Amino acid sequence: MNEEIEEKLYREDLSLADVKKRTVAFVIDEFLLSIILVLSLWDAFRSAKTMEDMLALSNSFMLEYIAIKIIYQTFFVTQYGATLGKILMKIRIVEIRTMQTPNILSALNRSIFRIISEMFFYLGFLWGMLDPMRQAWHDKTAKTLVVDA
């Protein structure tokens, strides 16, 4: 399978994005999503008196935060082939079969399994660092690659 993927990448004149770019894109996206959470809960955060109150507030909105992350990832991957972090790092996501921007089902699959990877101590991301095709769990399940734009 790797030879077939490598052949497709060569034919399309694409190269896999390196781990450093993917990591920086991840940090950018997480920072942006955290800002969105804080802004949406600003009044509640202002009324929190202690750090424990802030943590309890954040935890009480965890499902909403997960939903925001799934919507964010799915929307940007479907529309642009990349999240804002990936756009800034000049990398994008492609489906292996077509080497094009993922469709809505692939993007949704990728978003959900990305959350699952996070829940399991980011093991899916670690897997991607060790994988020859640099595919994290969410890339494997969605049959996608992250390439230089």
Stockholm file with secondary structure:
# STOCKHOLM 1.0

chainA/1-149         MNEEIEEKLYREDLSLADVKKRTVAFVIDEFLLSIILVLSLWDAFRSAKTMEDMLALSNSFMLEYIAIKIIYQTFFVTQYGATLGKILMKIRIVEIRTMQTPNILSALNRSIFRIISEMFFYLGFLWGMLDPMRQAWHDKTAKTLVVDA
#=GR chainA/1-149 SS CHHHHHHHHHHTTCCBCCHHHHHHHHHHHHHHHHHHHHHHTHHHHHHCCSHHHHHHHHHHTHHHHHHHHHHHHHHHHHHHSSCHHHHHTTEEEEETTTSSCCCHHHHHHHHHHHHHHHHTTTHHHHHHHHSTTCCCHHHHHHTEEEEEC
#=GC SS_cons         CHHHHHHHHHHTTCCBCCHHHHHHHHHHHHHHHHHHHHHHTHHHHHHCCSHHHHHHHHHHTHHHHHHHHHHHHHHHHHHHSSCHHHHHTTEEEEETTTSSCCCHHHHHHHHHHHHHHHHTTTHHHHHHHHSTTCCCHHHHHHTEEEEEC
//
